[in-house]
Amino acid sequence: MTRVAYIAGAGRSGSTLLAMLLGALPGCVSIGELRHMWRRGIQLNQRCGCGEPFWDCPFWSAVGDRAFAGWDNAPHERMLDLQRQVDRYRQLPRLATMPVAAGVRRTVDEYAGNMGRVYRAVEEVAQSSTVIDSSKSPTFAVILQRVPGIDPVVLHLIRDSRAVAHSWSRRRSMPEVVEGQAYMATYGPARAAIDWARSNVAIEAAHLAGIDSTRLRYEALVRAAPQELARVRSALGLTDAQTALLAGPVVKVGLQHTVAGNPARFSGDHVRLRPDEEWKSAMSARDRRVVAGLTWPLLSAYGYRIGG
Ligand SMILES: [Zn+2]
């Protein structure tokens, strides 16, 4: 069985950072957001975290050879089609209801089967028993339960919605795009707040439907990563001594072959852990009120101070 540590959460919650930290540990390999490989890797040939375009990356070439006898033979258009059918928010209630209807089950199983081939190939190529996938999507956390041959561990990463909304407001370039200049999407405060609420509610709903997940807080992670990861240590097969390697302020993470994710994955082989509280001074009071107003029930349930 390949253990898959899946990071679920709202966009801009720090999933790339968490994945980089876990990927630095012995026996673990971080592959970025695997869900996006079919389009951003195979179809668009965007850069891997190692700096090479996907098709030129030796790691991903070896994975493609093992999984499908080469990416040329991989059913990427079919996978994009299946993704549009099942891997979407609106499918979540149908997927999380047991038993899943027969028609949906066949589609999900075909999609999940091909994802399973990739996870197993990654495990073999990296010779790591735990694969870290930071795809974030709550729907995929549910689909993951149907991937054959894997042992899924869902990590629910949460971060203050106001910090998340502030991050969405900043224009940032995408170093993974090989030709021309591209920028990450930006959202206004209301849209960012609604996205945050929708993602976190969906993960809580999946939890109620019997899909186990463990909550991790971004703010605690950057202050004391070994302590914050203590609750998931045994599920990930890690020891105290191993997670102690993640004590900051600077952690060596090495070269990671990540297929999609935040530009932070191109920032070198070390990460600096520090609280990012820029929103507290840079965000307008009005925007803070909008975000807090739209997210307060969950924000408060997660222990964040609304007046903060
Ligand atoms: Zn690479």
Boltz pocket constraint, residues with backbone or C-beta under 6 A from the ligand:
constraints:
  - pocket:
      binder: B
      contacts: [[A, 48], [A, 49], [A, 50], [A, 51], [A, 52], [A, 57], [A, 58], [A, 59], [A, 60], [A, 256], [A, 257], [A, 258]]
      max_distance: 6.0
